[in-house]
Amino acid sequence: MGSRSDWATMRHASATLDALGVVCETRVVSAHRTPERLFTYARGLRERGIAVVVAGAGGAAHLPGMIASSTTVPVLGVPVAGRALGGIDSLLSIVQ
C-alpha cells in the first residue's frame, strides 16, 4: 500500500488470501515519500520468497509500476478510490 489510508481497500485482499490459506504480508511503502525504501523492498522480494505482489495505490498510482521496475516478481496493481475522482484516476493509471 502507498499509505495507511489504502488499508480500507486492501484489507479485503488480505482477508481473502488469509481465508485461502495463502501466507501474505502487508506493508506501507510510499512511492512518493520513501522511494529508496520502496526500491530496496522491491529488489529483495524474490530472495525473501515473495511470489507475487498485490500493490494498492490511489491517485496517479505510481506504486505498482515502481515496484515492477525493480523486480521480476509479478505485480498486480489495485486502484484505490480517492477523494477527487473516486478512483478513476488510479484505475486509468494502472491499466494504462
C-alpha positions, -999 to +999 in steps of 0.1 A: +000+000+000+011+035-007-004+048+026-023+036+056-055+050+042-053+024+014-060-003+040-097+002+037-095-012+002-065-036+006-079-053+038-103-073+015-074-088-005-056-096+028-087-113+042-093-133+011-057-145+010-059-155+047-092-174+041-075-193+012-045-202+034-021-181+014+007-166+036+009-128+030+024-097+044+010-062+045+033-032+042+030+006+037+058+017+013+053+051-003+064+056-039+065+094-032+076+098+004+102+069+006+112+059-029+146+044-018+129+023+008+104+012-019+132+002-043+151-017-016+119-036-007+112-044-043+148-056-051+146-081-021+112-097-029+124-128-047+152-135-021+125-134+006+104-159-012+076-135-023+059-150-054+036-121-063+029-085-051-006-070-049+000-033-047-028-008-040-025+029-046-046+059-052-042+090-073-016+086-100-009+051-086+028+050-091+033+022-066+027-009-087+048+004-116+077+015-094+077-019-077+076-037-111+105-017-124+128-031-097+118-068-096+109-098-118+082-108-094+047-103-109+030-072-096-008-067-096-020-031-093-052-024-073-067+011-078-077+027-046-106+053-046-095+088-036-114+119-027-111+138-060-122+113-087-134+083-068-106+060-080-110+066-118-076+084-118-058+054-102-077+029-123-066+046-155-030+049-143-029+012-135-045-002-167-026+022-190 
